[in-house]
Amino acid sequence: MSGLGAIVDRALRSRWYPVGLAVVAGIVAVATKHLVYPDLSWNRDEPVYLFQVDLLRDGQLTSTDGGYPAAFHPWLSAHHDGRFFTQYPLGWPLAILLGMVVGLPDLSLVLACALAVVGTYVLAVEVTGRRKVAAVAATLFLCSPIVAVQSGVYLTYLFATGLGTLFAAAVLAAVRTGARRWALAAGGLVGAVFITRPFDAVVWAGGVGVFVLVAERRRLRSLLRLLPAFLVGAVPFLVVQLVQNWWTTGSATTFAITAADPLDAFGFGDRRLMPLLDTFDYTPVTAVRGTAKHLFFLPWFVVGSHLGALVALFGAWRRRAERSVRVLLVLCVAFPIGYFPFWGIHISSLTTRISGPIYYIPVYAPLCILAALGFGELARWNRRATAAVVAACLLITVPVTVGRLGLNRHLGRIQHAWADAVAEIPDGAVVVPSPSPYIFYLAPQGITRPDAPGRVTYAVDADPELVDLVDRSGQPAYLVRASVPAALLAPTEDTGAYTVDVVPLDLVRGDALRLDVSVAAPRSRIVVVDVTVDDQPAWSSTPRLPGRGRAYVTAQLGIDRAAAGDDGFVVPAGGHRIDVTISLGSAADGSDAVPIEQQRLLVDADGTLRGLSPGRVYRPDPYALADGDLRWLDDVPSSSVTVTLSDDHVS
């Protein structure tokens, strides 16, 4: 062995090597955060966790709705008994809070990345018994693009992976030695996973448990003596979760994610992220497609991409008779099998090329251990060939990593346009990102709590509560909306830069309103104007477009028994909501029209009408549109659609 080879060999065998890897992992996390995600990523789970941390800093698990639950409803959060709470458990938010309390916001990112790398090392030592193999495996894990992409975001995946790998190692150590201290540690670690990512805890426990039951089937009775210690470690975390459930949802057995939307669940059928979004029919065929896409892109984010995966397969084949390889293979298949019936596989498959197969991130630990075994087998066969394979893996990994980081940096930077726009708005104003069914659904920095007002107050651009909120606040209100249709804001490799326009929202009030609609559209399109009263159809018009591509329509509003004439409609007295929706289509009868903007008015009990002008942008879910729809929507900037309210009796 050459001098350099001997030095490397000694370093890999050193007990200090994993410490050095942990330090490097922390540096990677901090660098990624500040260079790639300085303004958060495109993933809207991040502000949800930060909203939860904001509550925890004030000693709260929930936030008041301020009397306007629809206007202040946060993304991925539930509402119960006048309070808001996020759908996530406490494990990761507490880790983030730790960094905030000590004045080091990046500490949780350092902890998560270092924990995942060290966890891979510890698991490798336990299953192979060789520190050198463990050092190579942990190095491969740290150098994988998935770590670079995920290390700088406030998401749970690396943190839960670190806890899960340590849990697996502790279980195997308890089985091997019969020591209760390892069983106690295993219980505590799986409990920590449970209050971080509950289903990951189920998969980790199921995968390791199945292996132990099969491999140790002849001495299961003797292993039962480890169960009490395991439960002592796990039960406190289970109690914490049950208490959180009870405090937030009102039931110890009802998780917050179920309270947010019962359709956001495992199994096939209609599924949905939040109640105001469209449902999606998750079928076994969809599950197969999503799983296949995840499995195809999984090697992209490991060292050497598909070549690295082949090395791992080679190591698994050459060492297939060893129990260590069997447990690693069980863990590799546990997560694809476990998450197969979860419809989140479909959602995450839409962005797998951008951020990796996020639900399969725990697979990278055993995969890297198998790759380390594969490189070892190659080295025993031919060192020069091994060096060539290593060099090829590095040549593949560097451009993949740079490309994925560059794409994520681009997507993160362009979404900061929302913050740039709001920076010019005066203090105390009401800010309405549009179209947004939930707070920070579009603007990630828009964390608003009615019980802890910020510089501005963010509100949702839906439901009649917004009109009342702006009216009662006495503060100026502003609509902020992207310069491109919302259908083009979805994170893809083709998402382009955009600006965010700031439009003052004027409150119009009176008892005799005339609605004037002016719509600019491509000449080949049909304009449809629909009016509903309390969601019931009241009036509709399909004006013809003149040669210059602009259509005009006027509607008179009659209250109670007042006649509206042939060009209007009558609204009964009392409290009502009027929605005027402008749509564009291509069919002569407007049957394929897609809504592009909406004006909302309120009819109070005394017959007074109130509304905000201009209306909100109303764009459909981008995934519900065909490519053709996206093309023609891109030709219709939001500024070309105007809804003007004129009133002869303004108060």
N, C-alpha and C positions, 0 to 999 in steps of 0.2 A: 504493500500500500504506500502510495506516495506521501510526502510530507503534508501536502494540502489535504489529501484524503484522510490522513490520520487526525488532523486537526478537526475536520468536519465530523469525523466519526466520534471523537471525544466530546465535541460540543453537543451532538445529538443525544449522547448517552448521559449528559450532565443533568443533575436534578434541577439546575438553575435554568435550563433551556425553556421550560414552560413559563417561567417567570418572565423571561425575555420576550417570549411570544405574547404574553398578556400585555406587556408594555407597548409592544408594536401594535397590537390590536387596538389599544386605547388611542394611540396616535392616529391610526387609520380612521377610527370613528370620528375623532375631532376634526381631522382634515376633511373628511367627506362631508360632515355637517356644514362647515364654513365655506368650502369651495364648491360643493354641489348643491346643497340644500340650505342656503343662508336664510331663505324666506319660507321654509317648510317645503315639503314635496307636493306633488299633485294629488297624493293620496289623502282624502278628506277624513280618514281615521285619525290623523295626527291632531287636528284641532279638537276632536272629540276627547282625546286623552288629556289634552292641555286644559280643556274646559273642566274635566273632572279633577285635575290637579288644582285648578283655581278654587274649586269648592273645598277640597281637602285642606288647602292652606288656611281657610277660614273655619276649619273644624266642621265642615258640612258634607253630607253625602248627596244632598238635593238642593235645588234652587227654586225659589218662588217663581210663579208664572206671571206675577205682576198684574193679574187680572186679565191678561191678554194671551191665553195659551197658544192660540193659533199664530199670533204675530211673533212670539218669542221662542217657538219650538226649535230646539237645537237638532242638528242632524244626528242620526243614530242615537236618539234619546227617547225616553218614554215620559209619559205624563200620568201622574196618579195623585189624587187628592190635593190638587192645586200646586203640585211640585213637579219639577223636571229632574231627571237623573239619566245618566248615560247607560247604554246597554252593556257596558263592560265591567268586569270584576275589578278588584282593588290592587292586584299584585303589581302590575306595571305602573299604574299611576303613583303608587307608594314609592316605587324606585325612582320615578321622575321627581317626586316631591322631595326625596332625600337630597338630590342635587340642588334643587331650588333653595332648600332650607340652609344648606352650607354655603350658598353663594356660588355654586359651580353647576350651572344648568346642563353642561355637557357630561356630568358625572354618570348619569344613568346610561348614556350611550356608550361610554367607556366600559362601564360595568357589564352591559349586555354583550358587547363584542368580545371582551376579555373572557367572560363566563362561557360563551359558546366555544371559543378556542381551547380554553383549559378543559372544558367538559369533554371535548373530543379527545384531548390528550389522555385524560383520566380513564375514559371508556376504553381507549385503545390499550392502555397499560393493563387494564383488568382483563380484557378478552384475549390479548396476545401474550401478556407477561413480559413484553420487551419494550424498554424505554426508547430505543432507537426507532422502532416501528411507530411508536406513539408520537415521537417528535416529528417524524416525516408526515404522519397523518394530520397532526395539528397544523403543520406548516402548509400542507396542501389545502386544508380548510381555510386558513387565513388568507391564502393567495387566490382563492376562488372568487370569481366576479360577484357571486351572490353576497359575499360578505361586504365587499366594497359598496355595492348598491344599497344594501339594507342597513349598514352600520351607522349612517348619519341621519336616520329618521326615527321619530318617536313612535315606533311600532313594536309590537310584542315579539316578533318572530325569533330574533336572535336570542333575546332574553329567555324565552320559553325553551328554546333549543338547548341553551346552556344548562338550565335546570333539568331538562329531560335526560340529557346525556349523563349528568351526575347521578340522577336517580337510577338509570339503568346500571351504571357501574356499581352503585351502592347495593342494589338488589343482588347482582351477581357476586359481589364480595361477601354478602351475608350468606348466600347459598354455599359458596365455596368454603368459608371459614366457620360458619355456624355462629358468628358473633352477633349478639343482639344490638350492639352499637351501630352496626351497619344497617340492620333492619330499622332501627330508630331513625337513622339518617335517611334511608330510602323513603320512609313514611313522610318525613318532613319535606323532602324534596318533591315528591309527587303531590303533596298538599300545596306546595308553593306553585307548582305548575297548574294545579286546579284553580287557584284564585288568580291565575294569569290568563291561561287559555284552557278552559274546562275540558273541551273535547280532546285537546292534545294530551291531557292527563289520562283520559280514558284510553287513547291509542297507545301511549307509552306503557301504561299498566297492562293493557291487553297484549301488546306485542311481547314484552318481557315475560309476562305471566304465562302466555302460551308456551314460550320456549322452556321456561322452568318446569311447567307441568309435564311436558313431553320428555325433556332431557333428564329430569330428576323424578320420574314417576315411581321409581322403586324405593324412594326414601321421602315421599311426601309427608308421611306421618311424623317423621322426626323434624321436618322443616316447619311443622305447624307451631312449634314452640317459639318461632320467630314472629308469629303473627301479633301477639300482644304488643311487642315493642314497635312493630310497624304501625299499628293502630294508634299508639300513643303519639307517634310523630305526625300522623296524618289527620287525626280527628280535630285538633285545634283549628287547622285551616278549613276543614269542612264546616265547623261551627261559625267561623268568620264569614264564610260565604252564605250560610243560612241566615245569619243575622243581617247581612247586607240585603239579602232578598226580602226579608221581612220588613226591614226599615224602609226600603224603597218601593216595593211592589205591594206590600201588605200581606204577603204570603211567603213563608220560609221556603216553600218548594217552587215558587214561581220566579224564574230568572228574569233579569231586566230585559234581555234580548227578546224574550217572549212577550213581555209587557209592551215593548216598543212596537212589535208587529208579530202576531202569532204565526204569520205566514213565513217569517224568516226562520226556517226550521229545517231539520233533516227530513228526508223522504221525498217522494215524487209527487207531482201535481202542481197546483198553483203556488208560486212562491213570490216573495216581494221583500225588498229591503225596508221600506217604510210605507205607511198607509196611503200617502198622497202620490205614490208612484204606481205605475202600471204593474200588473201581475205578469209573471212569466211561467209558462208551463214547463216544468223541469221533468223530463222523461228519461228513461234508461238510455235511449239513444243519445240524448243531449249529454248525459253523464259520461257515456263512452267517448264522445267527441272531446269533451272538456278534459277528461283524464288523459286521453291520447295526446292532446296538445301539451298538457303539462309534462308528460313523460318525454315527449320529443324535445321540448326546450329545456328540460332539467339538465342535460349535459352541457348546454350552452354556458351555464353559470358555475361549472366546476373547472378546475385547472385542466387545461388541455382540451376542453370541450368534449366532443365525441371520442377523440383519441384517449383522453383521460378516462372516460367511461369504459372504453375497451380494456385499458390497463386494469381497472377495477374488476371487470369481468374475468380477465385473465388470472388475477390474484384469487378470486373466488373459486375459479375452476381448479387451479393448482392446489389450493388448500381446502378443497371441499370436504375432506374427511374430518377436518378439525371442528370441534364444537364452537370455537370462537367465530369461525366463518358462518356457521349456521345461525347464531344469534344476530350477526350483522345482517344476514340476508332477511331474517324475519323482520328486523327493524326497517329495512329498505322497502319491503312490500306492505308493511303495516299501515303506513300513512296513505298511499294510493288506495288501498282497500277501505280503510276507515273513512276517508273523505269522499268516496265514490257516491254515496247517497246524499251528499250535501250540495245544494244548488250553488253555493259560493264557488264551487269549482268552475261553473259556467261563467260567473261574473269575473273571477280572477283570470280565466283563460283569455279574456278580451285584452288584457294588458300583460300577459305572460312574457312577451318579447321585451317589455320595458323593464319590469321589476323582478322577473323570474317567477317560478312556480311557488308562490309564497306559502301555500299550505304544505308543501313538501320540503321546506327548508330543513326540518329535522333529518331528512334522508341524507343530506350532504355529510353529516358526521360519519355514519357507518360507510358511506360510499368512499369517503376519503381514506378511511382505515383500510378498506379493501384495496384501494389504489396504492396505498403504501405497501401492502403485502405484494401487490402485483409488481411494483418497481423492485422489491426485494427479490422476487423470483426472476425477473429479467436480469438483475445484476449477477445472480449466481450463474446464469446461462451465458451472458456476454456483457461485460461492462461497457464496451464501446457502443454496442447497440442501445444499451440503457441510456448512455449519455446522449445519444442521438434522439431518443424518444423524449427525454427530459427537455432537450433544446426545442424540439418540435412543439411540445406542450406549452412552453413559455412563449414561443412565437405566435401560437394560436391565442393564448390567454390575454396577452397585452392588448391587441386591437379590440378584442371582444369587450374587455373591461373598460377601455377608453371610450369605446362606442356607446356602451350602456350608460356610463357615467355622464357622457356628453349629452345624451338624449334626456336623461333625467334632469340634468342641470338646465337644459333648455325649457323643459316643461315646467320646472319650478320657477324659473325666472319670469316667463311670460305671464304666469298667473299672479305675479306681484303687481300687475297693472291695477288690480283692485285696491291695493293699499296705496299706490301712488295717487289714484283718483281721490280717495277718501282724505288724503293728507291735506288737500286744499279746501275741505269742507269745514265750516266754523264749528267751534266747540258747542256741545249741547244739541246738535242737530240730530234728526232722525234720518238714518241712512237705509235705503231700501235696495239691496242688490237684486237685479232682475234678469231672468226669471228664476226665482229661488223658492222652492216650497219649504225650506228649512234654513235656519241660521247657519252660517259658514258652509253651506252646500256649494256656494260659488266663491265667496270671499273667505279664505281660511283664517284671516286675522279678525273676523267679525264676531268675536266672543263677547256676547252681551248677557249680563245677568241683571234682571230688574232690581235685585237687592244690592247690587254693587255696580252702579252706573260707571261707564268708562268715559272717554273723551267725547264719543258720540254714541248714539243708541242705534244698534242694528235691528231691523225688523224685517219680517217676511212679507213679500209682495203678494199675499193671497189672503182671502177671507175678508169679510167686512170689518174685522177688528182694526185693520190698518187705518181706515178712514177715521174711526173713532179715536185711535191712539194719537194720530197726528193732530186731530182737532183738540183733544184734551191736553196734549203736551204743551201747546203754545209755542213750540219750537219750530224753526224752519225744517222742512223735509226735502230730501233729495233722492232722486232715482239714479242709481248707477247701473249701467248696462254696457255689455261688450259691444264693440263696433262690428262684430260678426254674429251670425245666428248662433244660439246656444248649442245647436246640433253640431257645430264645428269646434266646440270647446273641449270635447272629450279627449282624454289623453291617448294619442296615437303617435306613430313615428312621423306622421305628416301634419301634425298640429302646428299651425303657423302662429306668428306673433299677432297680437291684437291690442287695441287700446280700449279703455273704459271711459265712456262718456258720463258726465255728471249733468243731470237735468233737474232743475228745481221742480218740486211737486207743489202745485197750487191747490189749496182747498177751496172748492166752489160750493156755495150754499145758496139755496133759494127755494121758491115754491112753484116756479114755472120755467122749466129748463127745455131748451131746444138742443138736440144732439146733431151736430154736423160732422160727418165722417168724410175724410179725404184720403184716398188710398192710391199710392203709386205702385205700379206693378208691371212686369213684362207684358207686352201686348198679347201674348199668346195665353195669358192666364185669365181665369175667371175670379172675380171678387165676390165674396159672400159675406154679408153682414147679418149676424144673428143676434137677437135680443131674447134673453131669458129673464123671467121673474121668479126668484126662488128656485132656480134650476129648471123651471118649466118654460117651454117655448112660448113666446109672446108675439114675436114679429120677425120677419126675415125679408131680405132684399138681395137681389143679385144684379147689381148695376152693370151696364155694359161699359167697357173701356173705350173711350174715344181714341182717336189716332195718336194723341200724345201720351197715352199710357197712364192716365189718371182718371179715377172714377170718383164721383161725388154722390152722396146720399144724405138726405135729411130726414130725421124722424122727430115727430112731436110726442112729448110725453104727457098723457092725461092722467090726473090723479083721481081716484075713486070714480065718480060718475061723470067727470068732465070728459067731453068728447075729444078724441085725439084726431079724428078725421081719417081719411083713407091712407095717409102717409105716416101713421103713427100707431100708438097702442095705449091702452088704459091700464094703470096700475091701481089696485085697490088701496084704500087708505090703511094705515097701520104700518108696522115694521116689516120692510121687505128689502131684498137685495136685487138689484138690476145689473146684469152683466151684458155688455155689448162686445161681441167677439168678431174680429175681422179675420177672414180666412182667404187663402188663395188656392186655386185648383186649376185643373186643365179640362175636366169634363164640362160639357155645356150646361149641365144641371148643377154643377158644383158638388157632386157627390163625393169627389176625391179631395175636397178642400182641406188644407192643413191650417190650423189656427196660427196666426203670427202676432196678434196683439189684442189686448182686451182692455175695456174701460169698465170700471165698477162704480156703481152709485148705490147709495143707501136711501131708503124712504123711511123717515122716522115716523113715530106714532102720530105726530101732529101734521103729517103730510109734507114736512120739510125734506128737501132732497140735499144730499151731501155727496161730494165726489172729489177725487184727486185727479188733477190734470197735469201732465199727460197720463195716459193709461199705462199699464204694465206690459212689458214684452211677454208674450205667451208663446214659448217655443216647446215643441214636443220632445220627448226623450230621443236622443240621437240614435239609439239602437232600435227604435221603432220605425225609423225611416229607411226607405230604400236609397241606393246611391243616387238615383235620379232626383229624388226629393232634395237630397243634400245639395245637388248641383244648382237647382233652381232657387232654393232658399238662399244660397250664397249670393244670388243676383239681387236679392231684396234687402238692402240695408235697413236697419230698424228706423233710421232717421227719415225714411221715405214714407213711413206710415204715421199719420197723425190723427188724433181724435181730439176735437175741440169742443168744449162745453161753453155755450153762451147763455146768459141769464139776464132777464130784464128786471129781476127783483133780487139783487144780491144784497145780503145783509152785512 
